[in-house]
Amino acid sequence: MTTEVMAVREHKFLGEDCKEVTGSYFYLKITQDDGRVDTRRVFIGEDRLTDFAYIPKSGDKVLVFASNGKVVDMLKSK
């Protein structure tokens, strides 16, 4: 399964505790093995993003790892 990063947009908002949350929206285009294409927008907080093995940029092809519905890491695909 190929995932392409279509765009990355920085974003800030106030969390439920009224503290500012800073991070980025990643706009992903996922091409399934059977050719179907799906798009997703995922928000990843700055604090979690610093723990990623690779921080993707627009146009990159990546492997996306998720746990319990949340993206936990991304690696650059060859």
TIRO-2110 file (N, C-alpha, C; in Angstrom, 1 decimal):
// TIRO-2110
0.9, -1.2, 0.0, N, 1, A
0.0, 0.0, 0.0, CA, 1, A
0.9, 1.2, 0.0, C, 1, A
0.7, 2.1, -0.9, N, 2, A
1.5, 3.4, -1.1, CA, 2, A
0.7, 4.5, -0.4, C, 2, A
1.4, 5.3, 0.3, N, 3, A
0.8, 6.5, 0.9, CA, 3, A
1.7, 7.7, 0.5, C, 3, A
1.0, 8.7, -0.1, N, 4, A
1.7, 9.9, -0.5, CA, 4, A
1.3, 11.1, 0.3, C, 4, A
2.2, 11.9, 0.8, N, 5, A
1.9, 13.1, 1.5, CA, 5, A
1.6, 14.2, 0.5, C, 5, A
0.3, 14.5, 0.4, N, 6, A
-0.1, 15.6, -0.6, CA, 6, A
0.2, 17.0, -0.1, C, 6, A
0.1, 17.2, 1.2, N, 7, A
0.4, 18.5, 1.8, CA, 7, A
0.6, 18.4, 3.3, C, 7, A
1.3, 19.3, 3.9, N, 8, A
1.4, 19.4, 5.3, CA, 8, A
1.1, 20.9, 5.7, C, 8, A
0.2, 21.0, 6.7, N, 9, A
-0.2, 22.4, 7.1, CA, 9, A
-0.1, 22.5, 8.6, C, 9, A
0.7, 23.5, 9.1, N, 10, A
0.8, 23.7, 10.5, CA, 10, A
-0.6, 24.2, 11.0, C, 10, A
-0.9, 23.9, 12.3, N, 11, A
-2.2, 24.3, 12.8, CA, 11, A
-2.0, 24.4, 14.3, C, 11, A
-2.8, 25.4, 14.9, N, 12, A
-2.8, 25.6, 16.4, CA, 12, A
-4.3, 25.8, 16.7, C, 12, A
-4.6, 25.3, 17.9, N, 13, A
-6.0, 25.4, 18.5, CA, 13, A
-5.9, 25.3, 20.0, C, 13, A
-7.0, 25.7, 20.6, N, 14, A
-7.1, 25.6, 22.1, CA, 14, A
-7.7, 24.2, 22.4, C, 14, A
-7.0, 23.5, 23.3, N, 15, A
-7.5, 22.2, 23.7, CA, 15, A
-8.6, 22.3, 24.7, C, 15, A
-9.1, 21.2, 25.2, N, 16, A
-10.2, 21.2, 26.2, CA, 16, A
-9.7, 21.8, 27.5, C, 16, A
-8.4, 21.8, 27.8, N, 17, A
-7.9, 22.4, 29.0, CA, 17, A
-7.5, 23.8, 28.8, C, 17, A
-7.9, 24.4, 27.7, N, 18, A
-7.7, 25.8, 27.3, CA, 18, A
-6.2, 26.1, 27.1, C, 18, A
-5.4, 25.1, 26.9, N, 19, A
-4.0, 25.3, 26.5, CA, 19, A
-3.8, 25.2, 25.0, C, 19, A
-2.9, 25.9, 24.4, N, 20, A
-2.7, 25.8, 23.0, CA, 20, A
-2.1, 24.5, 22.6, C, 20, A
-2.6, 23.9, 21.6, N, 21, A
-2.1, 22.7, 21.0, CA, 21, A
-1.5, 23.0, 19.6, C, 21, A
-0.3, 22.7, 19.4, N, 22, A
0.4, 23.0, 18.1, CA, 22, A
0.8, 21.7, 17.4, C, 22, A
0.6, 21.7, 16.1, N, 23, A
1.0, 20.5, 15.4, CA, 23, A
0.8, 20.7, 13.9, C, 23, A
0.6, 19.6, 13.2, N, 24, A
0.4, 19.7, 11.7, CA, 24, A
-0.7, 18.8, 11.2, C, 24, A
-1.4, 19.2, 10.2, N, 25, A
-2.3, 18.3, 9.5, CA, 25, A
-1.5, 17.7, 8.3, C, 25, A
-1.6, 16.4, 8.2, N, 26, A
-1.0, 15.7, 7.1, CA, 26, A
-2.2, 15.2, 6.2, C, 26, A
-2.1, 15.7, 4.9, N, 27, A
-3.1, 15.3, 3.9, CA, 27, A
-2.5, 14.1, 3.1, C, 27, A
-3.1, 12.9, 3.3, N, 28, A
-2.5, 11.7, 2.7, CA, 28, A
-3.4, 11.1, 1.6, C, 28, A
-2.7, 10.6, 0.6, N, 29, A
-3.4, 9.9, -0.5, CA, 29, A
-2.9, 8.5, -0.5, C, 29, A
-3.8, 7.5, -0.2, N, 30, A
-3.5, 6.1, 0.0, CA, 30, A
-4.0, 5.3, -1.2, C, 30, A
-3.1, 4.7, -1.9, N, 31, A
-3.4, 3.8, -3.0, CA, 31, A
-3.3, 2.4, -2.5, C, 31, A
-4.5, 1.7, -2.5, N, 32, A
-4.6, 0.3, -2.1, CA, 32, A
-3.9, -0.6, -3.1, C, 32, A
-3.6, -1.8, -2.8, N, 33, A
-3.0, -2.8, -3.7, CA, 33, A
-3.9, -3.1, -4.9, C, 33, A
-5.3, -3.0, -4.7, N, 34, A
-6.2, -3.2, -5.8, CA, 34, A
-6.4, -2.0, -6.7, C, 34, A
-5.7, -0.9, -6.4, N, 35, A
-5.9, 0.4, -7.2, CA, 35, A
-6.8, 1.4, -6.6, C, 35, A
-7.6, 1.0, -5.6, N, 36, A
-8.5, 2.0, -5.0, CA, 36, A
-7.7, 3.1, -4.3, C, 36, A
-8.2, 4.4, -4.4, N, 37, A
-7.5, 5.5, -3.8, CA, 37, A
-8.4, 6.1, -2.7, C, 37, A
-7.8, 6.4, -1.6, N, 38, A
-8.5, 6.9, -0.4, CA, 38, A
-7.7, 8.1, 0.0, C, 38, A
-8.3, 9.1, 0.6, N, 39, A
-7.6, 10.3, 1.1, CA, 39, A
-8.0, 10.4, 2.6, C, 39, A
-7.0, 10.9, 3.3, N, 40, A
-7.2, 11.1, 4.8, CA, 40, A
-6.5, 12.4, 5.2, C, 40, A
-7.0, 13.0, 6.2, N, 41, A
-6.4, 14.1, 6.9, CA, 41, A
-6.2, 13.7, 8.3, C, 41, A
-4.9, 13.8, 8.8, N, 42, A
-4.6, 13.4, 10.2, CA, 42, A
-3.9, 14.5, 10.8, C, 42, A
-4.2, 14.8, 12.1, N, 43, A
-3.5, 15.8, 12.9, CA, 43, A
-2.5, 15.1, 13.8, C, 43, A
-1.3, 15.6, 13.8, N, 44, A
-0.3, 15.1, 14.7, CA, 44, A
0.3, 16.2, 15.4, C, 44, A
0.2, 16.1, 16.8, N, 45, A
0.7, 17.2, 17.6, CA, 45, A
2.2, 17.3, 17.6, C, 45, A
2.7, 18.5, 17.8, N, 46, A
4.2, 18.7, 17.7, CA, 46, A
4.9, 17.8, 18.7, C, 46, A
4.4, 17.6, 19.9, N, 47, A
5.1, 16.7, 20.8, CA, 47, A
5.2, 15.3, 20.4, C, 47, A
4.2, 14.8, 19.7, N, 48, A
4.3, 13.4, 19.1, CA, 48, A
5.2, 13.4, 17.9, C, 48, A
5.1, 14.4, 17.1, N, 49, A
5.8, 14.4, 15.8, CA, 49, A
7.4, 14.4, 16.1, C, 49, A
7.8, 15.0, 17.2, N, 50, A
9.3, 15.0, 17.4, CA, 50, A
9.8, 13.5, 17.7, C, 50, A
8.9, 12.6, 18.1, N, 51, A
9.3, 11.2, 18.3, CA, 51, A
9.3, 10.4, 17.1, C, 51, A
8.8, 10.9, 15.9, N, 52, A
8.7, 10.1, 14.7, CA, 52, A
10.1, 9.8, 14.2, C, 52, A
10.3, 8.7, 13.6, N, 53, A
11.6, 8.3, 13.0, CA, 53, A
11.9, 9.2, 11.8, C, 53, A
10.9, 9.7, 11.1, N, 54, A
11.0, 10.5, 9.9, CA, 54, A
9.9, 11.5, 9.9, C, 54, A
10.1, 12.8, 9.7, N, 55, A
9.1, 13.8, 9.6, CA, 55, A
8.9, 14.1, 8.1, C, 55, A
7.7, 13.6, 7.5, N, 56, A
7.5, 13.7, 6.1, CA, 56, A
7.2, 15.1, 5.6, C, 56, A
7.5, 15.3, 4.4, N, 57, A
7.2, 16.6, 3.7, CA, 57, A
6.3, 16.3, 2.5, C, 57, A
5.7, 17.3, 2.0, N, 58, A
4.8, 17.2, 0.9, CA, 58, A
5.5, 16.6, -0.3, C, 58, A
4.8, 15.6, -0.9, N, 59, A
5.4, 14.9, -2.0, CA, 59, A
6.1, 13.6, -1.7, C, 59, A
6.4, 13.3, -0.4, N, 60, A
7.0, 12.1, 0.0, CA, 60, A
6.1, 10.9, -0.1, C, 60, A
6.7, 9.8, -0.3, N, 61, A
6.0, 8.5, -0.2, CA, 61, A
6.4, 7.9, 1.1, C, 61, A
5.4, 7.5, 1.9, N, 62, A
5.7, 7.0, 3.3, CA, 62, A
5.0, 5.8, 3.7, C, 62, A
5.5, 5.1, 4.7, N, 63, A
4.8, 4.0, 5.3, CA, 63, A
4.3, 4.6, 6.6, C, 63, A
3.0, 4.4, 6.8, N, 64, A
2.3, 4.9, 8.0, CA, 64, A
2.0, 3.8, 9.0, C, 64, A
2.3, 4.0, 10.2, N, 65, A
2.1, 3.1, 11.3, CA, 65, A
1.1, 3.7, 12.3, C, 65, A
0.0, 2.9, 12.5, N, 66, A
-1.1, 3.4, 13.4, CA, 66, A
-1.3, 2.4, 14.5, C, 66, A
-1.8, 2.9, 15.6, N, 67, A
-2.2, 2.1, 16.8, CA, 67, A
-3.5, 2.7, 17.4, C, 67, A
-4.5, 1.9, 17.5, N, 68, A
-5.8, 2.4, 18.1, CA, 68, A
-6.3, 3.6, 17.3, C, 68, A
-6.1, 3.6, 16.0, N, 69, A
-6.7, 4.7, 15.2, CA, 69, A
-5.9, 5.9, 15.1, C, 69, A
-4.7, 6.0, 15.8, N, 70, A
-3.8, 7.1, 15.8, CA, 70, A
-2.5, 6.8, 15.1, C, 70, A
-2.0, 7.7, 14.3, N, 71, A
-0.8, 7.6, 13.6, CA, 71, A
0.3, 7.7, 14.7, C, 71, A
1.2, 6.7, 14.7, N, 72, A
2.2, 6.7, 15.8, CA, 72, A
3.6, 6.8, 15.2, C, 72, A
3.8, 6.6, 13.8, N, 73, A
5.1, 6.8, 13.2, CA, 73, A
4.9, 6.8, 11.7, C, 73, A
5.9, 7.4, 11.0, N, 74, A
6.0, 7.4, 9.6, CA, 74, A
7.4, 7.2, 9.2, C, 74, A
7.6, 6.4, 8.2, N, 75, A
9.0, 6.1, 7.6, CA, 75, A
8.9, 6.4, 6.1, C, 75, A
10.0, 7.0, 5.6, N, 76, A
10.1, 7.3, 4.2, CA, 76, A
10.2, 5.9, 3.4, C, 76, A
9.4, 5.8, 2.4, N, 77, A
9.3, 4.6, 1.6, CA, 77, A
10.4, 4.7, 0.5, C, 77, A
10.9, 3.6, 0.1, N, 78, A
12.0, 3.6, -1.0, CA, 78, A
11.3, 3.6, -2.3, C, 78, A
END
